[in-house]
Amino acid sequence: MSTMVKPPITLLEVFQSLPEGTLVQLIQNVIVWSPSPADPHQEIVMNLGADIHFLVKQHKLGKVRVAPSDVYINDKNVYQPDIYFVSNSNTGVMKTTGFHGAPDLVVEILSPSTAKYDLEDKKDVYEQFGVKEYIIINPADKTVTAYELINAVFTVYFTGIAQVESKLLGTEFEF
């Protein structure tokens, strides 16, 4: 007796059928593959992610995750932000598959293959779905641009080099 397996119908189902740990995101209902990030990118993720995690854990503010960890914004957008923070008061849901909802804070470290998505498509979706703070870091020159959501629109509140200011967490981090 053979068992018939139902093939995936939607791109979300295709995305969900990929092997665990696959470096892929669903961006505007398009599956986007990317290679492993370069070492300068990973060093920033490791250092900044650890600093944010330590602060959040110490003050019991919520949860911090680093890539690869899926964030299900909706059925057409499932991202793997480099770093994200979810406050205790966030109404989204942390499941075994990842976070379902909009994180409070997202940090993206640019990579040549995905920078366009981080600066445009994902930024627009984060803004639309209510991410309170969005920080973009360019590892090539360590420049930082930080946005806060004001009246449903991202507004730049900080630019710098080798340091990040987070209004949401009320502190600065160097990397």
Stockholm file with secondary structure:
# STOCKHOLM 1.0

chainA/1-175         MSTMVKPPITLLEVFQSLPEGTLVQLIQNVIVWSPSPADPHQEIVMNLGADIHFLVKQHKLGKVRVAPSDVYINDKNVYQPDIYFVSNSNTGVMKTTGFHGAPDLVVEILSPSTAKYDLEDKKDVYEQFGVKEYIIINPADKTVTAYELINAVFTVYFTGIAQVESKLLGTEFEF
#=GR chainA/1-175 SS CCCCCCCCCSHHHHHHHSCTTCCEEEETTEEEECCCCCHHHHHHHHHHHHHHHHHHHHTTCEEEEESSCCEEEETTEEECCSEEEEETTCCSEEETTEEESCCSEEEEECCTTTHHIIIIIHHHHHHHHTCSEEEEEETTTTEEEEEEEETTEEEEEEEEESEEEETTTTEEEEC
#=GC SS_cons         CCCCCCCCCSHHHHHHHSCTTCCEEEETTEEEECCCCCHHHHHHHHHHHHHHHHHHHHTTCEEEEESSCCEEEETTEEECCSEEEEETTCCSEEETTEEESCCSEEEEECCTTTHHIIIIIHHHHHHHHTCSEEEEEETTTTEEEEEEEETTEEEEEEEEESEEEETTTTEEEEC
//
